[in-house]
Amino acid sequence: MTSRTARQSYGVKSAPYGFLLPAGILFTLFFALPIGYALWLSLHKVEVKGLGLGKNARSEAWAGLANYADALTDSELLNGALRILGYGAIVVPVMLGLALLFALLLDADRVRWTPFTRLAIFLPYAIPGVVAALLWGFLYLPDVSPFFFVLDKLGLPQPDLLDGGPLYGAMSNIAIWGGTGFNMIVIYTSLRAIPAEVHEAAKLDGCSQLQIALRIKIPMVAPSLVLTAFFSIIATLQVFNEPTTLKPLTNALSTTWSPLMQVYQDAFVKGDIYSAAATAVIIAVVTLVLSFGFLRAANSRNRQEEAR
C-alpha cells in the first residue's frame, strides 16, 4: 500500500470523528463541564476565619457530603418535594389525557378544519412560560380578571384561586394549557403513521370509531405515550416558572415552594452556591431515577404484552 493510499484510507476512517468533533466540543463545554463543576462545588463549603473581614478571611474548604446531608434533612426541601408530587399528580395525567383525546379527535375521519384546529391547540406551547404564567396570573386576580367580573354580575361566588387548594389547580392549569399542544402533536404524528390498511380492515370487521381508537390506535401509539409521559415527568420535577412568576401576586407561595426555587434562593439570594449545587445534584439524581424507573416499567409492560 502506497503512502497516498494509506492517507486516503486514514482520512475515510477518521471522517466520522471529524463530523462528531463539533458536537463533542459543545457537549463538553455546555453539559459535561457544568455538571462536573456543580459536583465539585457540592463537595466544598466556605470557611470563615475570624470576623470574615480580612482579605483571606474566606476560603473554600472540603466539605465532603455535609452539603448533601444538610439538604436531605432540610424540611423545607422535603415539603417542596411533596408539593411537586401533588402538582405532578394533577398535571401529568390530565395533560396527557387531553393530548391523547385531541389527537384522536383530529385523526377521526369526520373532523373538519384539521390544520387550523391543530395549530390552535399547539399555539399555547409557543408562548414562553413566563408570559403564560403572567397572563393566567392576572386572569386569576379578582380586581382585573374578566371572569370574576362576570361572576360578580351573575351574583355567583368568586373563589380565591391563588390560595389553599385551588392554588394547585391554578398552577396546574397553566402547565396543562401550555404543554398539551406539544404532546398532542407527538401523539398525532404517531397516529398519522398508522397504515391506512389497518383502518380499512377494522372498518370491514365492523369496528366503530370508538373501538378503533381503543383497540387499535391507542395500543399502536403506546411508544409516543411513554415518550410524552417521560418528558412530562421531567418538566414537572423541574417546575420553576409558574410559582416564581405567580409569587408576587399571592402570599400563599413561599420563595421555596418548589425545589428549584430553593436552589435559586440559596445560590442568588443567600449567596451559598455550595448548598445550591448539592441540592441541584440531588434534584438531578431523583429526576434520573424516576425517569429511568418509569421507562423500565413501561418497557417491561410492553414486553409482557408482546409475549402474550
Salt bridges, closest charged atoms under 4 A:
GLU76 OE2 - ARG83 NH2 3.17
ASP107 OD1 - ARG192 NH1 3.01
ASP107 OD2 - LYS217 NZ 2.86
ASP109 OD2 - LYS203 NZ 2.62
ASP266 OD1 - LYS270 NZ 3.69
GLU305 OE2 - ARG301 NE 3.51
